[in-house]
Amino acid sequence: MKKSRNYWLSTVRPDGAPHTMVVWGIWWDNAFCFSTGRQTRKTRNLDANVRCVVCNEDAGEAVIVEGVAERMSDVARIRRFLAIYEKKYKFDMSGMAKGMLSLKEPVFVVRPTKVFAQPHDTFASKSTRWIFK
């Protein structure tokens, strides 16, 4: 998960329909962290239903994370998130940092409840599943 640049994030709309988008994010402290706008479909979905799925970009080495999302509310952690994110993507977050640090724009943490690993060459016989409580 750390190596991916792009991630697939699936959330659930209020009517139960799935919603999947590509996002940038970081695997940090055994969780997936990403930011998005407060009015996006992702945010509205997660505000109504915290369950989601995050997948890495490499289907040949697939990692599927089922989890629950929560808003990051510790400003010191958000500062650290911004630093790690900027380094990974070589992307200037200064235009968005104020909104995140004031907690007006969300940074989400997806904590795994179940993870599947499915290497392409052995997916039929050696897929792995971890369950977190």
DSSP file (Angstrom, degrees, kcal/mol; ACC not computed):
  #  RESIDUE AA STRUCTURE BP1 BP2  ACC     N-H-->O    O-->H-N    N-H-->O    O-->H-N    TCO  KAPPA ALPHA  PHI   PSI    X-CA   Y-CA   Z-CA
    1    1 A M              0   0    0      0, 0.0     3,-0.5     0, 0.0    26,-0.1   0.000 360.0 360.0 360.0 -32.6    0.0    0.0    0.0
    2    2 A K        +     0   0    0      1,-0.2    25,-0.1    24,-0.1     0, 0.0   0.845 360.0  55.1 -65.6 -31.8    2.9    2.4    0.7
    3    3 A K  S    S+     0   0    0     23,-0.1    -1,-0.2     2,-0.0    23,-0.0   0.731  85.0  99.9 -77.7 -22.6    4.2    2.0   -2.9
    4    4 A S        -     0   0    0     -3,-0.5    21,-0.2     1,-0.1     3,-0.1  -0.300  49.0-168.1 -67.1 147.2    1.0    3.0   -4.7
    5    5 A R  S    S+     0   0    0      1,-0.2    20,-0.4    19,-0.1     2,-0.3   0.770  78.5  37.2 -95.4 -41.2    0.6    6.5   -6.1
    6    6 A N        -     0   0    0     18,-0.1    51,-0.5    16,-0.0     2,-0.3  -0.867  69.9-166.9-115.2 146.7   -3.1    6.1   -6.9
    7    7 A Y  E     -A   23   0A   0     16,-2.3    16,-2.7    -2,-0.3     2,-0.6  -0.966  20.4-128.5-132.5 147.6   -5.7    4.3   -4.8
    8    8 A W  E     -AB  22  55A   0     47,-2.3    47,-2.5    -2,-0.3     2,-0.5  -0.864  25.6-167.7 -93.9 125.6   -9.3    3.2   -5.5
    9    9 A L  E     -AB  21  54A   0     12,-3.1    12,-2.3    -2,-0.6     2,-0.5  -0.969   1.8-168.6-116.8 123.2  -11.7    4.3   -2.8
   10   10 A S  E     +AB  20  53A   0     43,-3.2    43,-2.1    -2,-0.5    10,-0.2  -0.949  11.5 169.3-113.9 129.7  -15.2    2.9   -2.7
   11   11 A T  E     -A   19   0A   0      8,-3.0     8,-2.2    -2,-0.5     2,-0.5  -0.697  32.9-108.5-124.7 178.9  -17.9    4.4   -0.5
   12   12 A V  E     -A   18   0A   0     39,-0.4    36,-0.1    37,-0.3    37,-0.1  -0.956  23.6-137.1-119.0 125.6  -21.6    3.8   -0.2
   13   13 A R    >   -     0   0    0      4,-3.3     3,-2.4    -2,-0.5     6,-0.0  -0.320  33.9-102.7 -70.4 160.5  -24.1    6.4   -1.3
   14   14 A P  T 3  S+     0   0    0      0, 0.0    -1,-0.1     0, 0.0    -2,-0.0   0.796 124.0  55.0 -56.2 -28.6  -27.2    7.1    0.9
   15   15 A D  T 3  S-     0   0    0      2,-0.1    -2,-0.0     1,-0.0    -3,-0.0   0.413 123.6-104.7 -86.3   4.8  -29.3    5.0   -1.4
   16   16 A G  S <  S+     0   0    0     -3,-2.4    -1,-0.0     1,-0.3     0, 0.0   0.316  77.2 135.5  93.2  -8.3  -26.9    2.0   -1.1
   17   17 A A        -     0   0    0     -5,-0.1    -4,-3.3     1,-0.1    -1,-0.3  -0.463  57.6-112.2 -73.5 144.9  -25.3    2.4   -4.5
   18   18 A P  E     -A   12   0A   0      0, 0.0     2,-0.4     0, 0.0    -6,-0.2  -0.401  25.7-163.1 -74.8 154.9  -21.5    2.1   -4.6
   19   19 A H  E     -A   11   0A   0     -8,-2.2    -8,-3.0    -2,-0.1     2,-0.4  -0.967   8.4-175.8-138.6 120.4  -19.3    5.1   -5.4
   20   20 A T  E     +A   10   0A   0     -2,-0.4     2,-0.3   -10,-0.2   -10,-0.2  -0.966   7.7 165.2-123.7 134.6  -15.7    4.6   -6.5
   21   21 A M  E     -A    9   0A   0    -12,-2.3   -12,-3.1    -2,-0.4     2,-0.4  -0.958  37.2-112.6-139.9 157.5  -13.1    7.2   -7.1
   22   22 A V  E     +A    8   0A   0     -2,-0.3     2,-0.3   -14,-0.2   -14,-0.2  -0.794  42.7 174.9 -88.8 134.0   -9.3    7.4   -7.5
   23   23 A V  E     -A    7   0A   0    -16,-2.7   -16,-2.3    -2,-0.4     2,-0.3  -0.919  30.0-124.5-133.6 160.7   -7.6    9.3   -4.7
   24   24 A W        +     0   0    0     -2,-0.3    11,-0.4    11,-0.2     2,-0.3  -0.782  47.7 135.2 -95.7 151.6   -4.1   10.1   -3.6
   25   25 A G        -     0   0    0    -20,-0.4     2,-0.4    -2,-0.3     9,-0.2  -0.976  43.2-107.2-174.8-176.1   -3.1    9.1   -0.1
   26   26 A I  E     -C   33   0A   0      7,-2.5     7,-3.0    -2,-0.3     2,-0.7  -0.980  16.3-132.5-133.4 144.9   -0.6    7.6    2.3
   27   27 A W  E     +C   32   0A   0     -2,-0.4     2,-0.4     5,-0.2     5,-0.2  -0.887  46.9 160.8 -92.3 114.6   -0.4    4.4    4.2
   28   28 A W  E >   -C   31   0A   0      3,-2.9     3,-0.7    -2,-0.7    -2,-0.1  -0.997  55.0  -3.9-146.2 130.3    0.7    5.6    7.6
   29   29 A D  T 3  S-     0   0    0     -2,-0.4    -1,-0.1     1,-0.2     3,-0.1   0.901 128.0 -54.7  52.0  47.3    0.5    4.1   11.1
   30   30 A N  T 3  S+     0   0    0      1,-0.2     2,-0.3    -3,-0.1    -1,-0.2   0.785 122.7  87.2  61.4  31.0   -1.3    1.0    9.8
   31   31 A A  E <  S-C   28   0A   0     -3,-0.7    -3,-2.9    80,-0.1     2,-0.5  -0.975  78.5-111.9-150.6 161.6   -4.1    3.0    8.2
   32   32 A F  E     -CD  27 110A   0     78,-2.1    78,-3.5    -2,-0.3     2,-0.4  -0.871  33.3-168.0 -99.1 128.5   -4.8    4.7    4.9
   33   33 A C  E     +CD  26 109A   0     -7,-3.0    -7,-2.5    -2,-0.5     2,-0.3  -0.954  15.4 154.1-121.1 134.4   -5.0    8.5    5.1
   34   34 A F  E     - D   0 108A   0     74,-2.0    74,-3.3    -2,-0.4     2,-0.3  -0.981  28.4-136.1-152.0 161.0   -6.3   10.9    2.5
   35   35 A S  E     + D   0 107A   0    -11,-0.4     2,-0.3    -2,-0.3   -11,-0.2  -0.852  24.9 162.0-118.7 158.4   -7.8   14.3    2.1
   36   36 A T        -     0   0    0     70,-1.6     2,-0.1    -2,-0.3    -2,-0.0  -0.960  44.7 -74.0-161.7 168.4  -10.8   15.5    0.0
   37   37 A G    >   -     0   0    0     -2,-0.3     3,-1.3    68,-0.1     6,-0.4  -0.389  37.3-123.1 -73.1 151.5  -13.1   18.4   -0.1
   38   38 A R  T 3  S+     0   0    0      1,-0.3    -1,-0.1     5,-0.1    67,-0.1   0.718 110.4  46.9 -67.9 -20.5  -15.9   18.7    2.5
   39   39 A Q  T 3  S+     0   0    0      4,-0.1    -1,-0.3     5,-0.0    -2,-0.0   0.337  85.9 117.1-104.1   7.2  -18.6   18.8   -0.2
   40   40 A T  S <> S-     0   0    0     -3,-1.3     4,-2.4     1,-0.1     5,-0.2  -0.293  77.6-115.2 -71.4 159.9  -17.4   15.9   -2.3
   41   41 A R  H  > S+     0   0    0      1,-0.2     4,-2.9     2,-0.2     5,-0.2   0.882 116.7  58.3 -59.1 -39.2  -19.5   12.8   -2.7
   42   42 A K  H  > S+     0   0    0      1,-0.2     4,-2.7     2,-0.2    -1,-0.2   0.938 108.5  44.2 -57.7 -48.0  -16.8   10.8   -0.9
   43   43 A T  H  > S+     0   0    0     -6,-0.4     4,-2.4     2,-0.2    -2,-0.2   0.932 114.1  48.8 -64.3 -46.2  -17.1   13.0    2.2
   44   44 A R  H  X S+     0   0    0     -4,-2.4     4,-1.2     1,-0.2    -1,-0.2   0.905 113.2  48.3 -61.9 -40.2  -20.9   13.0    2.1
   45   45 A N  H  X S+     0   0    0     -4,-2.9     4,-2.4    -5,-0.2     3,-0.5   0.944 112.9  46.7 -64.0 -47.0  -20.9    9.3    1.8
   46   46 A L  H  < S+     0   0    0     -4,-2.7    -2,-0.2     1,-0.2    -1,-0.2   0.810 107.2  57.5 -68.8 -28.9  -18.4    8.7    4.6
   47   47 A D  H  < S+     0   0    0     -4,-2.4    -1,-0.2    -5,-0.2    -2,-0.2   0.829 115.9  37.0 -66.4 -30.3  -20.3   11.1    6.9
   48   48 A A  H  < S+     0   0    0     -4,-1.2     2,-0.3    -3,-0.5    -2,-0.2   0.769 135.4  15.3 -90.8 -29.2  -23.4    8.9    6.4
   49   49 A N     <  -     0   0    0     -4,-2.4   -37,-0.3    -5,-0.1    -1,-0.3  -0.890  60.4-162.1-151.1 111.5  -21.7    5.5    6.4
   50   50 A V        +     0   0    0     -2,-0.3    19,-2.2    -3,-0.2     2,-0.2   0.600  60.4 105.4 -75.3 -11.4  -18.1    5.1    7.6
   51   51 A R  E     + E   0  68A   0     17,-0.2   -39,-0.4    15,-0.0     2,-0.3  -0.497  44.6 146.7 -74.6 138.3  -17.6    1.7    5.9
   52   52 A C  E     - E   0  67A   0     15,-2.3    15,-2.6    -2,-0.2     2,-0.4  -0.948  39.3-125.8-157.7 173.7  -15.4    1.8    2.8
   53   53 A V  E     -BE  10  66A   0    -43,-2.1   -43,-3.2    -2,-0.3     2,-0.4  -0.997  16.4-167.6-131.5 136.0  -12.9   -0.1    0.7
   54   54 A V  E     -BE   9  65A   0     11,-2.6    11,-3.2    -2,-0.4     2,-0.3  -0.989   8.4-175.4-123.5 133.2   -9.5    1.0   -0.4
   55   55 A C  E     -BE   8  64A   0    -47,-2.5   -47,-2.3    -2,-0.4     9,-0.2  -0.949  23.8-119.8-126.7 148.0   -7.4   -0.8   -3.0
   56   56 A N        -     0   0    0      7,-1.5   -49,-0.1    -2,-0.3   -48,-0.1  -0.238  29.8-112.6 -73.8 174.4   -3.9   -0.2   -4.3
   57   57 A E  S    S+     0   0    0    -51,-0.5     2,-0.9     1,-0.1     3,-0.1   0.599  92.9  84.5 -87.2 -11.4   -3.4    0.5   -8.0
   58   58 A D    >   -     0   0    0      3,-0.2     3,-1.4     1,-0.2    -2,-0.1  -0.774  50.2-176.8-101.2  97.6   -1.5   -2.7   -8.9
   59   59 A A  T >  S+     0   0    0     -2,-0.9     3,-0.9     1,-0.3    -1,-0.2   0.752  83.4  64.9 -64.5 -22.5   -4.0   -5.5   -9.7
   60   60 A G  T 3  S+     0   0    0      1,-0.3    60,-3.4    -3,-0.1    61,-0.3   0.733 117.4  26.4 -70.8 -22.1   -1.1   -7.9  -10.2
   61   61 A E  E <  S- F   0 119A   0     -3,-1.4    -1,-0.3    58,-0.2    -3,-0.2  -0.432  96.6-171.2-131.6  55.2   -0.3   -7.4   -6.5
   62   62 A A  E <   - F   0 118A   0     56,-1.2    56,-2.7    -3,-0.9     2,-0.4  -0.204  14.6-176.1 -63.1 135.3   -3.8   -6.6   -5.3
   63   63 A V  E     - F   0 117A   0     54,-0.2    -7,-1.5    -7,-0.1     2,-0.5  -0.993   5.1-169.4-127.7 123.1   -4.3   -5.4   -1.7
   64   64 A I  E     -EF  55 116A   0     52,-2.7    52,-2.6    -2,-0.4     2,-0.6  -0.962   2.4-165.9-118.1 118.9   -8.0   -4.8   -0.8
   65   65 A V  E     -EF  54 115A   0    -11,-3.2   -11,-2.6    -2,-0.5     2,-0.5  -0.917   4.1-166.8-110.6 114.0   -8.6   -3.0    2.5
   66   66 A E  E     +EF  53 114A   0     48,-3.3    47,-3.5    -2,-0.6    48,-2.0  -0.848  35.4 132.3 -91.4 134.1  -12.1   -3.1    4.0
   67   67 A G  E     -EF  52 112A   0    -15,-2.6   -15,-2.3    -2,-0.5     2,-0.4  -0.916  53.5 -93.9-162.1-172.7  -12.3   -0.5    6.8
   68   68 A V  E     -EF  51 111A   0     43,-2.1    43,-2.8    -2,-0.3     2,-0.4  -0.963  33.3-141.6-121.7 139.7  -14.0    2.3    8.6
   69   69 A A  E     + F   0 110A   0    -19,-2.2     2,-0.3    -2,-0.4    41,-0.2  -0.776  19.1 176.7-104.1 143.5  -13.2    5.9    8.0
   70   70 A E  E     - F   0 109A   0     39,-2.0    39,-2.7    -2,-0.4     2,-0.3  -0.981  35.2-104.5-138.5 153.3  -12.9    8.7   10.6
   71   71 A R  E     - F   0 108A   0     -2,-0.3     2,-0.4    37,-0.2    37,-0.2  -0.597  33.5-122.4 -76.8 134.9  -12.0   12.3   10.3
   72   72 A M        +     0   0    0     35,-3.7    35,-0.4    -2,-0.3    -1,-0.1  -0.651  35.7 171.7 -74.8 129.2   -8.5   13.2   11.6
   73   73 A S        +     0   0    0     -2,-0.4     2,-0.8    33,-0.1    -1,-0.1   0.460  43.9  99.6-121.2  -4.7   -9.0   15.8   14.3
   74   74 A D     >  -     0   0    0      1,-0.2     4,-2.1     2,-0.0     3,-0.3  -0.775  58.0-157.2 -87.9 111.9   -5.5   16.1   15.8
   75   75 A V  H  > S+     0   0    0     -2,-0.8     4,-2.3     1,-0.2    -1,-0.2   0.842  91.9  55.5 -61.3 -35.9   -3.9   19.2   14.2
   76   76 A A  H  > S+     0   0    0      2,-0.2     4,-1.9     1,-0.2    -1,-0.2   0.901 109.1  47.6 -63.8 -39.8   -0.4   18.0   14.9
   77   77 A R  H  > S+     0   0    0     -3,-0.3     4,-2.9     2,-0.2    -2,-0.2   0.876 109.3  53.5 -68.0 -36.7   -1.1   14.7   13.1
   78   78 A I  H  X S+     0   0    0     -4,-2.1     4,-2.7     2,-0.2    -2,-0.2   0.909 107.1  52.0 -64.5 -40.3   -2.6   16.7   10.2
   79   79 A R  H  X S+     0   0    0     -4,-2.3     4,-2.0     2,-0.2    -1,-0.2   0.920 112.0  46.2 -58.9 -43.2    0.6   18.7   10.0
   80   80 A R  H  X S+     0   0    0     -4,-1.9     4,-2.5     2,-0.2     5,-0.2   0.908 110.4  53.4 -66.9 -41.8    2.6   15.5    9.8
   81   81 A F  H  X S+     0   0    0     -4,-2.9     4,-3.0     1,-0.2     5,-0.2   0.941 108.5  50.5 -54.8 -49.0    0.2   14.1    7.2
   82   82 A L  H  X S+     0   0    0     -4,-2.7     4,-2.8     1,-0.2     5,-0.2   0.901 110.5  49.0 -58.8 -42.7    0.7   17.2    5.1
   83   83 A A  H  X S+     0   0    0     -4,-2.0     4,-1.9     2,-0.2    -1,-0.2   0.925 114.8  43.6 -64.4 -44.9    4.5   16.8    5.3
   84   84 A I  H  X S+     0   0    0     -4,-2.5     4,-2.5     2,-0.2    -2,-0.2   0.922 115.3  49.4 -65.7 -43.8    4.5   13.1    4.4
   85   85 A Y  H  X S+     0   0    0     -4,-3.0     4,-2.6    -5,-0.2     5,-0.3   0.919 110.5  49.6 -62.0 -47.0    1.9   13.7    1.6
   86   86 A E  H  X>S+     0   0    0     -4,-2.8     4,-1.6    -5,-0.2     5,-0.8   0.893 112.5  48.3 -61.2 -39.9    3.9   16.6    0.1
   87   87 A K  H  <5S+     0   0    0     -4,-1.9    -2,-0.2    -5,-0.2    -1,-0.2   0.930 113.2  47.0 -66.5 -44.7    7.1   14.5    0.1
   88   88 A K  H  <5S+     0   0    0     -4,-2.5    -2,-0.2     1,-0.2    -1,-0.2   0.936 125.9  27.5 -62.5 -47.8    5.4   11.5   -1.5
   89   89 A Y  H  <5S-     0   0    0     -4,-2.6    -1,-0.2    -5,-0.2    -2,-0.2   0.529  94.1-131.4 -95.9  -6.8    3.7   13.4   -4.3
   90   90 A K  T  <5 +     0   0    0     -4,-1.6     2,-0.4    -5,-0.3    -3,-0.2   0.951  61.9 142.6  51.9  49.4    6.1   16.4   -4.6
   91   91 A F      < -     0   0    0     -5,-0.8     2,-0.6    -6,-0.2    -1,-0.2  -0.985  56.6-124.3-129.3 127.3    2.9   18.5   -4.5
   92   92 A D        +     0   0    0     -2,-0.4     3,-0.3     1,-0.1     4,-0.1  -0.609  26.8 178.5 -76.0 113.7    2.6   21.8   -2.7
   93   93 A M    >>  +     0   0    0     -2,-0.6     4,-2.0     1,-0.2     3,-1.6   0.314  50.0 107.2 -96.5   7.0   -0.3   21.6   -0.2
   94   94 A S  H 3> S+     0   0    0      1,-0.3     4,-0.6     2,-0.2    -1,-0.2   0.824  75.6  56.5 -59.8 -31.8    0.0   25.1    1.1
   95   95 A G  H 34 S+     0   0    0     -3,-0.3    -1,-0.3     1,-0.2     4,-0.2   0.722 118.8  32.0 -70.8 -20.2   -3.1   26.2   -0.7
   96   96 A M  H <> S+     0   0    0     -3,-1.6     4,-1.6     2,-0.1     3,-0.3   0.581  97.2  85.3-109.3 -15.6   -5.2   23.5    1.0
   97   97 A A  H  X S+     0   0    0     -4,-2.0     4,-3.3     1,-0.2     5,-0.3   0.870  83.8  58.0 -60.0 -41.2   -3.4   23.3    4.4
   98   98 A K  H  X S+     0   0    0     -4,-0.6     4,-1.7     1,-0.2     6,-0.3   0.914 107.3  47.9 -58.2 -44.6   -5.3   26.1    6.1
   99   99 A G  H  4>S+     0   0    0     -3,-0.3     6,-2.3     2,-0.2     5,-1.8   0.882 115.4  45.1 -63.4 -39.0   -8.6   24.4    5.5
  100  100 A M  H ><5S+     0   0    0     -4,-1.6     3,-1.4     4,-0.2    -2,-0.2   0.923 112.7  49.4 -70.9 -44.6   -7.3   21.1    6.8
  101  101 A L  H 3<5S+     0   0    0     -4,-3.3    -2,-0.2     1,-0.3    -1,-0.2   0.774 110.6  50.4 -68.9 -25.4   -5.6   22.5    9.8
  102  102 A S  T 3<5S-     0   0    0     -4,-1.7    -1,-0.3    -5,-0.3    -2,-0.2   0.437 113.5-122.2 -87.3   0.4   -8.8   24.5   10.7
  103  103 A L  T < 5S+     0   0    0     -3,-1.4    -3,-0.2     2,-0.2    -2,-0.1   0.627  84.2 115.3  66.9  16.9  -10.7   21.2   10.4
  104  104 A K  S   <S+     0   0    0     -5,-1.8    -4,-0.2    -6,-0.3    -5,-0.1   0.821  74.7  46.6 -80.3 -33.0  -12.9   22.7    7.7
  105  105 A E  S    S-     0   0    0     -6,-2.3    -2,-0.2    -9,-0.1    -1,-0.2  -0.937  97.3-118.3-110.1 131.6  -11.6   20.4    5.0
  106  106 A P        -     0   0    0      0, 0.0   -70,-1.6     0, 0.0     2,-0.5  -0.369  21.2-168.2 -79.0 145.2  -11.5   16.7    6.0
  107  107 A V  E     -D   35   0A   0    -35,-0.4   -35,-3.7   -72,-0.2     2,-0.3  -0.999  24.6-152.7-118.1 123.0   -8.5   14.4    6.3
  108  108 A F  E     -DF  34  71A   0    -74,-3.3   -74,-2.0    -2,-0.5     2,-0.5  -0.737  12.2-157.1-102.2 147.0   -9.8   10.8    6.6
  109  109 A V  E     -DF  33  70A   0    -39,-2.7   -39,-2.0    -2,-0.3     2,-0.7  -0.991   8.8-157.4-117.9 120.8   -8.1    7.9    8.3
  110  110 A V  E     -DF  32  69A   0    -78,-3.5   -78,-2.1    -2,-0.5   -41,-0.2  -0.890   7.9-160.6-101.7 112.2   -9.4    4.5    7.1
  111  111 A R  E     - F   0  68A   0    -43,-2.8   -43,-2.1    -2,-0.7   -80,-0.1  -0.809  23.4-116.5 -93.7 126.6   -8.7    1.8    9.7
  112  112 A P  E     + F   0  67A   0      0, 0.0   -45,-0.3     0, 0.0     3,-0.1  -0.304  35.7 170.7 -65.1 140.5   -8.7   -1.7    8.4
  113  113 A T  E    S+     0   0A   0    -47,-3.5    19,-2.8     1,-0.5     2,-0.3   0.578  80.0   7.3-110.4 -29.5  -11.2   -4.2    9.6
  114  114 A K  E     -GF 131  66A   0    -48,-2.0   -48,-3.3    17,-0.2    -1,-0.5  -0.976  66.7-167.3-152.3 138.4  -10.3   -6.9    6.9
  115  115 A V  E     -GF 130  65A   0     15,-2.5    15,-2.6    -2,-0.3     2,-0.4  -0.994   1.6-165.2-131.8 136.3   -7.5   -7.0    4.4
  116  116 A F  E     -GF 129  64A   0    -52,-2.6   -52,-2.7    -2,-0.4     2,-0.5  -0.955   1.8-164.3-117.3 138.8   -7.0   -9.3    1.4
  117  117 A A  E     +GF 128  63A   0     11,-2.4    11,-2.4    -2,-0.4   -54,-0.2  -0.994   9.4 178.2-121.6 127.8   -3.8   -9.8   -0.5
  118  118 A Q  E     - F   0  62A   0    -56,-2.7   -56,-1.2    -2,-0.5     5,-0.2  -0.753  12.1-160.8-134.2  87.0   -4.1  -11.4   -3.9
  119  119 A P  E >>  - F   0  61A   0      0, 0.0     3,-0.9     0, 0.0     4,-0.9  -0.465  24.5-127.9 -64.3 137.0   -0.8  -11.8   -5.9
  120  120 A H  G >4 S+     0   0    0    -60,-3.4     3,-0.7     1,-0.2     4,-0.3   0.883 103.9  52.5 -54.2 -45.7   -1.7  -12.4   -9.6
  121  121 A D  G 34 S+     0   0    0    -61,-0.3    -1,-0.2     1,-0.2     3,-0.1   0.740 126.6  20.3 -68.6 -23.0    0.4  -15.6   -9.9
  122  122 A T  G X> S+     0   0    0     -3,-0.9     4,-3.3     1,-0.1     3,-1.1   0.169  81.0 122.3-132.0  19.2   -1.1  -17.4   -7.0
  123  123 A F  H <X S+     0   0    0     -4,-0.9     4,-0.6    -3,-0.7    -3,-0.1   0.815  75.7  53.6 -59.6 -31.7   -4.4  -15.7   -6.3
  124  124 A A  H 34 S+     0   0    0     -4,-0.3    -1,-0.3     1,-0.2    -2,-0.1   0.780 125.9  20.0 -74.4 -24.7   -6.4  -18.9   -6.7
  125  125 A S  H <4 S+     0   0    0     -3,-1.1    -2,-0.2     1,-0.0    -1,-0.2   0.616 129.6  36.2-119.2 -16.4   -4.4  -20.9   -4.2
  126  126 A K  H  <  +     0   0    0     -4,-3.3    -3,-0.2    -7,-0.2    -2,-0.1   0.020  66.4 143.7-135.1  32.3   -2.6  -18.4   -1.9
  127  127 A S     <  -     0   0    0     -4,-0.6     2,-0.4    -5,-0.2    -9,-0.2  -0.438  38.8-143.1 -66.6 149.4   -4.7  -15.4   -1.3
  128  128 A T  E     -G  117   0A   0    -11,-2.4   -11,-2.4    -2,-0.1     2,-0.4  -0.922  14.5-167.5-120.8 142.8   -4.3  -14.1    2.2
  129  129 A R  E     -G  116   0A   0     -2,-0.4     2,-0.4   -13,-0.2   -13,-0.2  -0.996   2.1-171.4-130.9 134.4   -6.9  -12.5    4.6
  130  130 A W  E     -G  115   0A   0    -15,-2.6   -15,-2.5    -2,-0.4     2,-0.4  -0.968   8.0-157.8-119.8 139.9   -6.3  -10.7    7.8
  131  131 A I  E     -G  114   0A   0     -2,-0.4     2,-0.4   -17,-0.2   -17,-0.2  -0.976   6.6-160.9-119.6 130.8   -9.1   -9.7   10.2
  132  132 A F              0   0    0    -19,-2.8    -2,-0.0    -2,-0.4     0, 0.0  -0.879 360.0 360.0-111.5 140.4   -8.7   -6.8   12.6
  133  133 A K              0   0    0     -2,-0.4    -1,-0.1   -19,-0.0   -20,-0.1   0.362 360.0 360.0-119.2 360.0  -10.9   -6.3   15.7
